[in-house]
Amino acid sequence: MATKIPTIVCETHHWMLPAPGGPTSVGTCKHCGTEKEFSNAAARGWVPRPAAKKKPATA
């Protein structure tokens, strides 16, 4: 993947990522146009959330 050379210096990138469509996605900084490849998998894998507790019914 060729990295695009930014036209302006960007202190903090704001990555715009497309919807996942494979193992990686190419993000583009909305400030300077730099491109970077991102993994579409979580670093530690997907962690399921605990089930929500039901509130007791009130009469």
Secondary structure as UniProt FT lines:
FT   STRAND          15..16
FT   STRAND          24..29
FT   TURN            30..32
FT   STRAND          35..39
FT   TURN            43..44
//
